[in-house]
Amino acid sequence: MLTIAVVLFAIAALGGITLATLHLRHKGLPKALALGHGLLAAAGLAVLIVAVVGGSTGSVVKVSLALFVIAALGGFALFSFHLRRQSLPTPVVFIHGLVAIIAFLLLVVRW
């Protein structure tokens, strides 16, 4: 289960890096890419929740899950700005990415 979550989050991260790069270069953000990034991350989150609820994980994975939930909340906020065609707040983009990176590293360490 954790392998599937890691793969989904890794692919989502590639989309996130692309989106962040486009944002920092003041380029338009493709809705399809933003949606794909969010759907892959949500799928990874769902798989991680199943693994944690199944009880086959340690406390580090639970911390990773909590951080991914926080990152998801930031992602929802960013996507709402995107849908309303408002510019994304750069600090939120950085915090969202940083929290997701920390969560991913914790997950990989316990993978």
N, C-alpha and C positions, 0 to 999 in steps of 0.2 A: 504493500500500500504506500509506504513512504517513497518508494522509487517512483511510482506514478505521480505523486504529489511533487517531488523534486523536478521531474521532467516537465510537468505542466507549469510550475512556477518559473523554471528556466526559460521556457519558450515565452511565457508572459513577460519575463524580464527583458528579453530582446525587443519586444514591442515597446515596453516602457522606456528603454534606453533610446529607442528611435523617437518616441514621442517627446521625451525630455530634450533631446538634441534639437528637434524641430522647434520646440517651444523657445529654447534659448537663442535660436537663430531667427526668431520671429517669423517663422514660416507657418503656413496653415497646417492644422492638424487634421488628418483624414479621419472622419467619423468611423469608418470601417476598421481602421487600425486601433483606434481608441476602444471600440466595442470588442474587437477580437482580444485585445490585451486584457480587458476587464473580464470577458467570458472565460479565458484561459485561467486567469488568476482565481476566479470564482470556482471553477472546476477543481483547481488545486486545493483551494480552501475546503471545498466539500469533501474531497478525498482525505484531507488531513483531519477533518472533524471526525469522519468515520473511523480513521485509525486511532485517534485519541479516545473516542467513545468505546471502541473495541478493547481498550485497555492494554494494547501491546506497545505502548510508548512510555518513555520516561518523562521526567519533569522538564528537561530542556526542550523537548518537542512540544510540551504544553505551553511553555513560554513563547516558543516560535509561533504556535497557533494564536495566542493572545496578540502578539505583535502583528501577525497577518490580518487579524480582525481590525486592529487599529489602522493598518495600512489600507484595508478595504474601505473603511469609513472615509479616509482621506481621498481615496479613489472615487467614491461616490460623489463627494463634494466637487472634485475636479471635473468629473463627467457632467455634473449639473451646470457648471460654468460653461463647459464646452457646448452643451445642448442649447443654452441661452445665448450662445455666440458672444460671450463675454471673455475678456482675456483672463487667462489662468493666473492666479497669484503665485509668483515664482517661489516664495517661501513654502507654500503648501506643496508645490511640485517637489521641492528638495526634501521636505520632511516625509512626504509619502514615499519617495524613493529610498531615503535613508532607512526608514523603519522597515520597509520591505527587504532591503539588502541585509539588514541585521537579522531579520526573521529567517531569511533564506540561508544565511551562513550558519545560524544555530541549527536549522533543520539538516543541512548537509553534514555538519559535525556529528550528528546523532544518527545519520542515515546509515 
